[in-house]
Amino acid sequence: MSFAISGGDYDRFMGRYSERLAPAFADFAGVEAGLLVLDVGCGPGALTAELARRAGAEQVAAADPAEHFVEACRARVPGADVRAASAEALPFEDGGFDVALAQLVLNFLRDADAGAAEMRRVVRGGGTVAACTWAADGGMEMLRVFWGAAAELVDPSAGDAESRMRYRTREELAELAAGAGLADVEIERLPVEASYEGFDDFWEPVTSAPGPVGAFYGRLDEGQRAQVREECRRRLGDPAGPFTLAAAAWAVRGRARS
């Protein structure tokens, strides 16, 4: 699964959702003015920008292993401390933050337990560790449309790689938080919607998508791509103009023990 795409391509595919998820997730994590906050796996900076709006850019740090995303995030949030680093090896001192957040990241980590432990390490005693992922129960309508079309027309196992991803259920997130030693764990479902100007605005980002969608699309021949495209159009009701799609994420938060 590759994330070797531009920040702009990421934003057109997933950013329209992550930008809308970020305020709800920041509310859930209790981010407010004056706090020192860290965005883990920041990508091109949708959540980082929201954190900076609340706490001030000088109060915000962020990390991502992809240099091109680090550059995009730095340009998007001037003044934030954005570094190239993995979630499993954060380049920050112990207890340096009030809140550490990871939005739509856990299921892409090599070792989510290590990532959660690192987030706990860099948060002060009594601080908050929070993470969210798209719900595994079909709550992400855009992905459901694409994988449904792909499974019907190309490969019944299409989407298996994504469906097998962990930490997309309430139970798995609770288990991860417990393993990280967090106290007062709470889990909440965060619904969002994203808007499209028309069907082309839905389909074009698919052709340069990151992650499982991009990997699957890259293996299709031109005929298969055309078939999946038209099946997606049909499943969306052949939209002639703007439309919206729903999504839902599970979010978990816990308090770092002193």
Beta strands, then each sheet from edge to edge (+ up, - down):
strand 1: 37-40
strand 2: 60-64
strand 3: 81-84
strand 4: 97-103
strand 5: 123-134
strand 6: 183-196
strand 7: 243-255
sheet 1: 3+ 2+ 1+ 4+ 5+ 7- 6+
end
